Structure formats: structure tokens, C-alpha cells
Amino acid sequence: MPKKRNPVLWDVELLKRLYEDEGLSVEAVGKRLGVSGKVANKACKRAGVKMRKRGPRSGPLAHAWRGGVTVDKSGYILRFRPEHPRANVRGYVREHRLVMEQKLGRYLLPGEVVHHIDDDRGNNHPDNLELFESNGKHLAATLKGKCPKWTPEGREKILLGGRRKRKPSLPKCERDAQA
């Protein structure tokens, strides 16, 4: 039968300070104390130190943390606000929505759309933002007078997608251009 070692009496306050306050890993705590990470882990658990969850960290503890600001693939600026009711799964909210909420003094409703007047998704100045109560009203206002640039294949798909068959026609803006 293997011989049990006598447990080492650790300074609980030192363990808590290193692990909880300074945010060191158990491996780093062990290195500071001259023992392995496994021994330091057991010592921390026995001393009642509140252990962190394993796995990837989020927010300021993440290895790639850049101050809570990032840009998504569509060009929108995102801010880290995990407590926000409309935050995505990573805890980020689009900045233009936060700016509009601050301007209005309330959270935006789910259907409300914030539009960038100058079409620059990175310009979130309050004077550059406009609120629409629905996406339909947003599209009606922003696409008014604009002619879509459809490819022949795209136009064919749209015509075939209709409920009833009709003869192909050009968009109104193209008909007006030909007249």
C-alpha cells in the first residue's frame, strides 16, 4: 500500500491573492510556490479558493481582448455589452443601435431599424442615424427612386418565382429609360 504524504499547510491568503486577485492560472501559482500546477490546484481547492471555469474565456479575460470593440464582416462596429437584452451570443451589440438607444433614452423595439444616413456603417454619430419603425418603411424610404441592377439570370429567377406566369417585363426605371 502506497505511503500517504503529510499534507502541506498552505497560506490560504497567499493562494487567494495569487489566484483570485492577481488572476494567475494554477500553473502560474504553482510556479511561484515551487510546485507543479497539479499540486497548486489541489491546494487551492482544499483551501476553499473559488475556482474559475475551464475553457475559453470571454470579455476582458479572453486572450484576444481588444477593449470590447470589434468590427463584423458587414462593417458594423460592435461593443461588448453582455448585459444588454439584444446582445448576440458573444455579448456584443451593434454600436449604432446603442447610440440610438442613448439618444432616445430607451431600448429599441425588436422591429425598429437604425439607418446610417451617409451609408457609412462606421459613422455612428447621432446626427448620422435615423430610426425607422419597421424594415419595410426603411426600405421604402432608402430605395425610393433607385433602379436595381439585376443580371439577366437574376431577372429570370424573379420572373419564374411568381405565382402566375406572365410575360417578362423590364423594371419601371428601365422602361422609362427606353421611352
C-alpha positions as CSV (number, residue, x, y, z in Angstrom):
1,M,0.0,0.0,0.0
2,P,1.4,3.4,-1.0
3,K,2.5,5.6,1.8
4,K,0.4,8.8,2.2
5,R,2.3,12.1,2.4
6,N,1.6,14.5,5.1
7,P,-0.5,17.4,3.7
8,V,1.4,20.7,3.3
9,L,-0.1,23.6,5.1
10,W,-0.5,26.4,2.6
11,D,-1.0,30.0,3.3
12,V,-4.7,30.4,2.3
13,E,-4.5,34.2,1.9
14,L,-1.5,33.8,-0.4
15,L,-3.3,31.3,-2.6
16,K,-6.4,33.5,-2.8
17,R,-4.3,36.6,-3.6
18,L,-2.4,34.9,-6.4
19,Y,-5.3,33.0,-7.9
20,E,-8.3,35.2,-7.4
21,D,-6.9,38.8,-7.0
22,E,-3.9,38.6,-9.4
23,G,-5.8,36.2,-11.8
24,L,-2.9,33.8,-12.2
25,S,-3.5,30.3,-13.5
26,V,-3.0,27.4,-11.2
27,E,0.1,26.6,-13.2
28,A,1.5,30.1,-12.5
29,V,0.6,29.8,-8.9
30,G,2.4,26.5,-8.7
31,K,5.5,28.0,-10.4
32,R,5.5,30.9,-7.9
33,L,5.3,28.4,-5.0
34,G,7.8,26.0,-6.4
35,V,5.4,23.1,-7.0
36,S,3.5,21.7,-10.0
37,G,0.3,23.0,-11.3
38,K,-1.5,19.9,-10.2
39,V,-0.3,20.3,-6.6
40,A,-1.3,24.0,-6.6
41,N,-4.7,23.1,-8.0
42,K,-5.3,20.6,-5.1
43,A,-4.0,23.1,-2.6
44,C,-6.4,25.9,-3.9
45,K,-9.4,23.5,-3.8
46,R,-8.5,22.3,-0.2
47,A,-8.1,26.0,0.9
48,G,-11.6,26.8,-0.4
49,V,-10.4,29.2,-3.2
50,K,-13.2,29.9,-5.7
51,M,-12.0,28.1,-8.9
52,R,-12.7,29.6,-12.3
53,K,-14.5,27.7,-15.0
54,R,-12.3,25.9,-17.5
55,G,-12.5,26.6,-21.2
56,P,-12.2,29.7,-23.4
57,R,-12.6,33.0,-21.5
58,S,-14.8,35.8,-22.6
59,G,-14.7,39.5,-22.2
60,P,-11.6,41.1,-20.6
61,L,-10.1,37.8,-19.7
62,A,-10.0,36.5,-23.3
63,H,-6.6,36.2,-24.9
64,A,-7.6,38.3,-27.9
65,W,-9.4,41.0,-26.0
66,R,-9.2,44.4,-27.7
67,G,-11.2,46.6,-25.3
68,G,-14.6,45.4,-26.2
69,V,-14.8,46.9,-29.7
70,T,-14.7,44.9,-32.9
71,V,-16.0,45.2,-36.5
72,D,-18.1,42.5,-38.0
73,K,-17.9,41.2,-41.6
74,S,-20.6,43.7,-42.7
75,G,-18.6,46.7,-41.4
76,Y,-20.7,47.4,-38.3
77,I,-18.9,48.4,-35.1
78,L,-19.8,46.1,-32.2
79,R,-19.4,46.9,-28.5
80,F,-19.1,44.3,-25.7
81,R,-22.3,44.6,-23.6
82,P,-23.2,41.1,-22.4
83,E,-25.9,42.6,-20.0
84,H,-27.8,44.1,-23.0
85,P,-31.1,42.4,-23.8
86,R,-30.3,42.3,-27.5
87,A,-26.6,41.2,-27.2
88,N,-25.5,38.4,-29.5
89,V,-24.3,35.0,-28.2
90,R,-20.8,36.5,-27.7
91,G,-22.2,39.5,-25.8
92,Y,-21.8,42.2,-28.5
93,V,-24.3,44.8,-29.7
94,R,-24.1,46.9,-32.8
95,E,-22.8,50.4,-31.8
96,H,-25.3,52.4,-33.9
97,R,-28.2,50.7,-32.0
98,L,-26.6,51.6,-28.7
99,V,-26.1,55.2,-29.8
100,M,-29.8,55.4,-30.9
101,E,-30.9,53.9,-27.6
102,Q,-28.9,56.5,-25.7
103,K,-30.4,59.3,-27.9
104,L,-34.0,58.0,-27.3
105,G,-33.4,57.1,-23.6
106,R,-34.9,53.6,-24.1
107,Y,-34.1,50.2,-25.6
108,L,-35.1,49.8,-29.2
109,L,-38.0,47.6,-30.1
110,P,-37.2,44.4,-31.9
111,G,-38.7,45.6,-35.3
112,E,-37.1,49.1,-35.2
113,V,-34.3,49.7,-37.7
114,V,-31.5,52.3,-37.4
115,H,-30.3,53.7,-40.7
116,H,-26.9,55.4,-41.5
117,I,-27.8,58.5,-43.5
118,D,-24.5,58.7,-45.2
119,D,-24.4,54.8,-45.7
120,D,-21.1,54.6,-43.8
121,R,-21.6,51.8,-41.3
122,G,-18.7,53.0,-39.2
123,N,-20.1,56.6,-38.8
124,N,-22.2,56.2,-35.7
125,H,-22.6,59.9,-34.8
126,P,-26.1,60.6,-33.5
127,D,-26.8,63.2,-36.3
128,N,-26.0,60.5,-38.9
129,L,-28.5,58.0,-37.6
130,E,-32.2,57.8,-38.5
131,L,-34.8,55.5,-36.8
132,F,-37.5,53.6,-38.8
133,E,-40.3,51.7,-37.0
134,S,-40.0,48.8,-39.5
135,N,-37.8,47.4,-42.1
136,G,-40.5,47.9,-44.7
137,K,-40.6,51.6,-44.0
138,H,-36.8,51.7,-44.0
139,L,-36.6,50.1,-47.4
140,A,-39.4,52.2,-48.9
141,A,-37.5,55.4,-47.8
142,T,-34.0,54.3,-48.7
143,L,-34.7,52.6,-52.1
144,K,-37.1,55.2,-53.4
145,G,-36.1,56.2,-57.0
146,K,-33.3,53.7,-57.2
147,C,-33.2,51.2,-60.0
148,P,-32.0,47.6,-59.2
149,K,-29.1,46.3,-61.2
150,W,-30.3,42.9,-62.0
151,T,-28.4,40.4,-64.0
152,P,-30.4,38.6,-66.8
153,E,-30.2,35.4,-64.7
154,G,-31.4,37.2,-61.6
155,R,-34.3,38.8,-63.5
156,E,-35.3,35.4,-64.9
157,K,-35.3,33.9,-61.4
158,I,-37.6,36.6,-60.1
159,L,-40.0,36.2,-63.0
160,L,-40.1,32.4,-62.6
161,G,-40.6,32.7,-58.8
162,G,-44.0,34.5,-59.3
163,R,-47.3,32.6,-58.6
164,R,-48.7,33.0,-62.1
165,K,-46.9,33.1,-65.4
166,R,-46.7,36.4,-67.1
167,K,-44.6,37.8,-69.9
168,P,-41.2,39.1,-68.9
169,S,-41.0,42.8,-68.4
170,L,-38.4,45.3,-67.5
171,P,-38.3,47.3,-64.2
172,K,-40.2,50.6,-64.4
173,C,-36.9,52.6,-64.3
174,E,-35.5,50.7,-67.3
175,R,-38.8,51.1,-69.2
176,D,-38.7,54.9,-68.6
177,A,-35.1,55.0,-69.8
178,Q,-36.1,53.3,-73.1
179,A,-39.0,55.6,-73.8
